[in-house]
Amino acid sequence: MKTIIEPFRIKSVEPIRMTTPEYRDQCIRDAWYNLFALHSDDVLIDLLTDSGTSTMSARQWASLMQGDESYAGSPSFYRFKAAVENLMPFKYLIPAHQGRAAESILFTVVAKPHHSVPNNTHFDTTRANVEAQGAEAVDLVVPEGHHPELEHPFKGNMDIAALERFIEERGVENIPLCMLTVTNNSGGGQPVSMENIRQTREVCDRHGIPLFIDACRFAENAWFIRQREPGYEDTPVVDIVREMFSYADGCTMSAKKDGLANIGGWLAMNNEEWAVQCRNRLILTEGFSTYGGLAGRDLEAIATGLEEVVQEDYLNYRIASTAYVERHISAVGVPTMKPAGGHAVYIDARRFLPHIQPLQYPGQSLAVELYRHGGIRGCEIGTAMFGLRPDGKEEPAHMDLVRLAIPRRMYTQSQMDYVVEVVQDVWERRESLRGMKFIRQPKALRHFTGRFAYVDDA
């Protein structure tokens, strides 16, 4: 059949409070034009993030009732452990309350001020956790990844030649580990090929550098490999996932993405010395090593989610539904990241609003207007998020994107059709949008809590 239907039925609904453009205009003004500061009940379609916003299944809700809240040695931990190790067979598993906590623990232990950490593209919290230790976070994505308009099956790939040069220039002693983010969130949700994972591992092996995977969207990446990489057409997704992680020495994971859970994450690795130090850090900051800041019921929900996320009917629907939105807004001329990513549609705000300079944050301007016009909350992934350097200087990011992150199993096709309509409406009057400026910003992760105004406001 040509029509791909949602592979689930809806058993419970939550009403959406309808609002007017005039009401939303006042809301966004009160929030200082920062979409993170909005009240979520003032949002019609919330595409701010796919993190922790998934709809849990009936099986996951049933799993919550099995949660054992013992402080140490809970059976819920061992069910969680078995589910993780079924897909990612690392020796040491350290639960955490979410992915950034796992990143914080890892880099607090392994990163020093003289270190540099290469990645295909660091996401915001990963970069911040590296830089919080005084280390340098360096992005080495393939050149195609910097050009949204180009069609390429694996635009999230690590640039292998650039990685080799980077290691030679920095020196092995200054590189505690190498990371690969799958899929590449900051790069438009673009996947990394198995060949590229393998090549990255070979480079790391030659230089004795551990390879870690930022695994937040591992199942979506595996599905792209199955669909696009020769030799994997008939390979079960579970087997692709296992091969991906067989090339790594460890991973960080936010279960709020491809764990299909509302909270949770973990850090896993094969290095016993690091694992001991990380567990000690976990106990200091998160909780005991068999719960890591999570309730037993959360561990149960994640375990069930890991079983469901690799189901092929689900992944087929998930990737097709994201591509559906991208295809329909692109059809009227809206510039997007091509091909469509796994978890989100990325609008190329720099080409959408060529009259707004990067240092006037075209992505933020577009995201604000999508909310004001249609109640859609997206997220700027560009100069507002990444333009401020650790030394306090500002420069344009490689791209200025607006991410419309689609929560898993939440919205219907008609709601996505509404999103398409809103984007098209804003596209038709794009010349009226204005540049923006920060009027208050913290030194790190400024996009979360900073305040904006229009450049021509008094």
N, C-alpha and C positions, 0 to 999 in steps of 0.2 A: 504493500500500500504506500502511496505517496505521502499521506498524512501521518506524522509521528505524534501519537497522543501521549498525554501524561500517564506514566505507568503507575498510577495510584488513584484512589478515590478520596474525596475530602470528607472527613468525619466531624470536623469541628471548624467553626468559622469565627473570625474576629471582625467586628464592624469597623469600617473606615469612616472617619468623620470628614464629610465633605466641606471644603472651604472655598472662599472666593479669592480672586487675585488681589483685591484690595486688602483683605484680611492678611494674606500671606506677605504682602508688601510691608505691612506693619511688623509682622513677625520677624522678617529677615532684618529689618532696621533695628529692632530690639536686640537681635542676636549679633549686631555689629557685622553683618554680612558674612558671618562664619556659620556654615551649615552644621558644623558639629555642635553649635550652641542652641540649635532649635529644639523645641519640645517635639518628641516624635509623634505625638498625637496631632500635631499641626502639619504633618507630612501625609500626602496621599499615597504615593508610591515611593518606598524608601529603598533607594539603590546606593546608599552611602557606602555600604560594605556588605560582603557576603560572609563576614566573620561573626560567628555566633548567632546568626539570624536565620539559620535553616529551620525548616519545619521538621520536628522529630516525628518518627513513625509510631504507629500503634505498638510495635514491638519494642521500640525504645522507651515509650512511656511505661510499658509493662516491666521493662528492665529496671526502671527506677525503684519499683517496689521491692526488688531483690537486693537493693543496696545494703551492704553491711557496713556499719559505721565504726567498727573497731579501730582504735587508734593505730595499731600496728598489726600487720599480718592479715588484713581483711581478705576474705575470699573474693571480694569484688576486685581487689588489686590483682589477684592471680588470674581472674578471668580477663581483665584488661591486659595484663602482661601476655597472656596466650594469644589474644587477638592481635596485638601489635607484632609479636614475634612470628605469627603466621605470615605476615607480609614483609616485615623488616627484621631479619634474624640477627640483630646485634647482641653482643654479650651482656651489656649493662643497660638497664632501662630506668630512667629517672622521671617520674611524673611531675608535672608542674601545672599551675592553674591556667596558663595559656602559653602561646608560642614565645612571646617577648620575655616571659619569665625564664624560659629555657635558654633563650639567647643571652639574657643577662648573666645567668649562672655560667654558661659556657665561656663567654668572653671575659668575665671577671677572673676565671681560673686561667685561661690560656693566653690572653692578650696583654701585651706590655706597650708602653709608650713608643718604643722604637719599632713596633711591628706594623706590617701592612697585610691586609686581608683581601685577596682577590675574590671576585664573585662575577657571575654573568651580569647581574644587576642586583644590588642590595635594595631591599625595601626599606621604608622609613625607620622602623624600629630596629631592624638589623643594623643599619648604618649608625643609628644613634647609640646602640649598645657597643659597637666597635669603638666609636669615637669617644664614648664615655670613659674608656680605659686609656685615652690618649693615643690610640692606634689610628691607622689610616684605612678607610674603606675604599676600595678601588673597583670600578665597574669595567668589565672587559667583554661586553656582549659583542657578537658579530656585527660588522658594519650595517648589514641589512636591518638590524634591530633599531637603528636610529632613523629609519625612513618609513613612517607609517603607511605611505601609499604603496609600497612594494609588496608584491605577493611572494611569500617564501614560506615553505612548510614548517620551518623550525627557526623562527626569528629570535627565540630565546637562547640559542646556543652560545656557549663560551667561545670566544675567539682564541683558538688554540695557539696560533702564532704569537698573538699578543700576550698570552699567558706565559709562553716560553721566554719572551723578551722581558716581561715583568719580573720573572724569577731571576733571570740573569742580572737585571739592573738592581733589584732590591737585595738579593742574596738570600739563600735558603734560611739562614739563621734569623732572618727578620720576617719570616712568613710562618706563623704558627699553624695555619691550616688554609685550605682553599675551600670555597663554598660554591655550590650550584643551587639556584632557586628554580624549582619546578612546580608549576609553570612559572614563567618569569613575570611576576605581578607588575612591577614598575615598568616593564617593557611591553605592556599591553596584553598580559595574560598569555604570552606566547610560549609554546612548548619547547622542550629540549629533547633532541633525538637520542636514541640509545647509542648510536655511533659516537655522538659528541660526549655523552657521559663516559663512554669507554675510553675515548681519546683523552679526556680530561684526567681520568684515572691513570692512564699510562704516563702522562706528563708528571703527575704527582708522584707516582712510583719511582720514576727516574731520579727525582730530586728528594725523595724521602719526606714528602709533605702529606699530611693526612687530608683526605677529602671528605667534607661534610655536605649533606644535602639539606636545604631548606625545603621540607617535604609537604608544606601546607596543602598543596593541590596535586598530590602525587597521582591520584586516580585519574584526574582529568588529563594529566600529562601522559599517563599510560594509554588512555584511550586515543589521544592524538598519535602516539607511536603506532598503535594498531591500525589506525586509519591511513596514516601517511608514510610510514617507513617500510620500504621493501623488505620482505622476509617475515613480517609480523602480522600479516593479514589474518591468519588463522590461529594466532597465538592467544590463549586465554588471558584476559586482563590480569588475573592474579599472577600468572607466570611472568608477565611483563613487569609488574610491580616488583616481584622478587628479584628479577635480573637487575632492574634499576638500582636497587639497594645493595646488591652483591658487589657493586663497584665502589661502594662508599665505606668509610671508616666510622661514620656516625651520622646523625641527623638531628635537626631541631624540627618540632612539629607543633602546629596549632590545630588541635582537634576541632576548633570552631569553624574550620573550612571542610576538608574532606574527611573529618571525623563525624560529620553530620550532627554535631553536638553544640550546645549553647555555651559551653565553657570547657576548658581543659587543654592540655598539651603534654609534650614530653621532650626529653633529651635522651638520646641513645648513642652508644659508642662501643668500640671494642678495646679502647685503651684503659686498662685497669687503674693506672695511676691517676689519670684525669677523672675517671669515674669516682674514685674515692674522694678526691677534692670537691668534685661537683656535688656529691651526696652531702658532704659536710656543709657546703654552701646552701644546699636545699634545706637542710634541717634548720639552719640559721634564719633563712628568709621565707620559706614556703611552708614547711611542715615535714613530718617524718617521711622517710624514703618510700613507704608503701601507700602514701596518699598525696603527698606533694601539694597541699593546698586545696585538694579536691575532696568533696564528699564521696562516700562509697557509691551513692546512686549516680553520680556523674561518671565514675569509672565504668559502671555498668552500661550507661547510655552510650559512651564512647565505644565500648567493646561491640555492642550491637551495631552501631553506626559503621564501624570498620568492616563488618560483614556485608552491610547493605551498599556501601559506596562503590564496591567493585562489581556490582551486578551490572551486566552489560545493557540490559533494557534501560536501567536508570541512566547510565552514562550516555547512551545514544540520545535519549531525550534531553539530557542536560546540555550537551554540546550543540545539538540541533536547535534548541530553543534560544540559546544565545546568538547563534548564527542568524536566526530568523530576524531578530531585532536589528542586527547590523546590516543585513541585506536590505531591509525595508527603508532604513534611514539613508543608506548609501544610494539607493535608487533615485532619490530626489536631489542628489548632489552633495549631501553632507559628507565631509571628509572624515574618514575613520581609520583606525588601525586595521590593516588587512594582513592576513585573513583574521576573522573574528577570533578572539581569545576564548578560553574555556569558561571562565567565571564572570566575565564582564564584557561589555561593549565600550570601547575607548574612542571618544570623539577627538579628532585632532583640532584642538582649540586654536592653535597657531595659524592653521589654514582656514578655519572657520571664521576667525576674527583677525585678518591680516592687518587691519588698521590699528590694532592694539599691540604695542611692543611687549616682548616677553617680560621685561621688568615692571610692566603694569598688569601682569597676571591675567592674560586672556582666559586661562582655564577657570580662574575664580570668577571672573565676570560672567562667563557662560554658565557655570554651575549655579550662580545666584539667579540668573534669569530663568533657567529651567525650573527652579523652585517657584519663583515669583509667578511665572506664567501658568504652570501646570501642577505645582505641588510635588514635583519630583525632586528628591534629594540625591544628588550625586556627589562626587569627590574630585577635587582638583589633584592631578598627578603631574606636577610640573615645577615651574620656577618658585611658586609659593611654598611648595613642599620641599624642594631640593636645592633652591638657588642660594641659600645662605651657607657659606663655607664656615668651617670651624674657626678660621681666623677673623670672622666677622664681616668679611667682604661678600658681596653678592654678585652673582653672574647668572645668565640664563641657563636653565636646565637644557639637556639635550632635546627634550620635547616638552610641549605643553599640551597635556591631555586632560579630558574629563572622563572619569571612569564611572560607568553605570554598572555597578556590581549587582548581579541578580542573585538574591538569596535562593538557596536550594529548596525546591518543592513548595514554594510559597505562592507565587503569583500565577495567574492564568493567562492564556493567550490574549484575551480581550484586554486585560490590564497592560500587557506589553504593546498591544495595538494603540492604546492610549499614550504610552510613552513615545511611540513612533510619531504620533500626531503632534504631541507637544514639541518634540525636537524639530519636526518639520516647520511648525509655526514660528519658532524662534529663528530658524534658518532663514525664513523669508524676510525677516526684519533685522537681520544680523548687524546691518550698518549702524543701527541705533544704540548698540551696546557700547559701554564706556570702560576705559581702563580703571584699575583699582590700585590702592596703595595700602601698606600696613600703617596703622596709627599706634599700634602697640604689639610687641612680639617678644616672646621668650627667646633665649639663645639656642635652644634645641627644640625640634619638633614644633616649630612655630605655628604650623597650619592647624594644629589641634585647638589651641586656645588664643591665638592672635586675633586682633581686631582689625577690620578693614574699613575703608571708605573709598568713595570714588575720587579719582585724581583731581577732578574739577570741583569737588565740594569744598566749601570754605573751611 
